[in-house]
């Protein structure tokens, strides 16, 4: 029997995750957000507290982080670590219309959204967003805390590091590796390994903004 869910974050991404959770048969107890949002509703679900209240629900529900990640996953990582530190459990959500091979591995806290395909032999880390119409092909590896955006194709044997954002409609060619802490702009074609931290875009994708750290 599935445990109820507490969603952490009440913005636009939360709405998409609500639909995924409902399609997968979960009961949602409520949403945690910033103090000014307490008492408001996202669809039919009330904001019942802030992330300071996570400990109140550890024994009642599992958690899913419903804050998006475009520029940085820092907030998602902070909340993930907080849930783990106090003994909470993160759910793994797979939309009813997604196709996840029984030979694939999906980490805790990850959401696989509608019409996504996760093929045999692939591995996806913790607290990731595998967005609508993504294709994660055979034997591909996606690290922790990543966001693979809508309609993106990660081809076979690719390796994506931790804390990576890949923009919508991008294609990563077979066998290509992407390092940690890299952003790939929407519509990019990644044909060669990306190692240096920064922002890449284009067809082929090239480094446009180098990470200052």
DAGIMO-V584413 format. One line per field, one symbol per residue. phi: phi as a letter, one per 30 degrees, with the letter a starting at -180 (. if undefined). psi: psi as a letter, one per 40 degrees, with the letter a starting at -180 (. if undefined). Layout:
BEGIN
phi: ???
psi: ???
END
This chain:
BEGIN
phi: .dddccccjcdddedddeddddddidccdlbcadedcejdbchccddclcddceddcedcaccbdccdbbdacededededdeddcidccdccbddcdbcedccbbddidccceidbbddidbbddhcccdeidbcdeidbcddicbcdeidccdeidbcddhcccdeidbcdeidcbddhcccdeidcccbeccddlccajbddbdcbdddd
psi: hhiiihhhhfaddddddddddddefihhdaihaideeheiihbehiheaieeedddedediiihhfhihddieddddddddddddeeihhihhhideihhieeihhiieihhiheihhiheihhaifihgiheihhiheihhaifihhiheihhiieihhaifhhhiifihhiheiihaifihhiieihheihhdhhahiiigihihdhhhd.
END
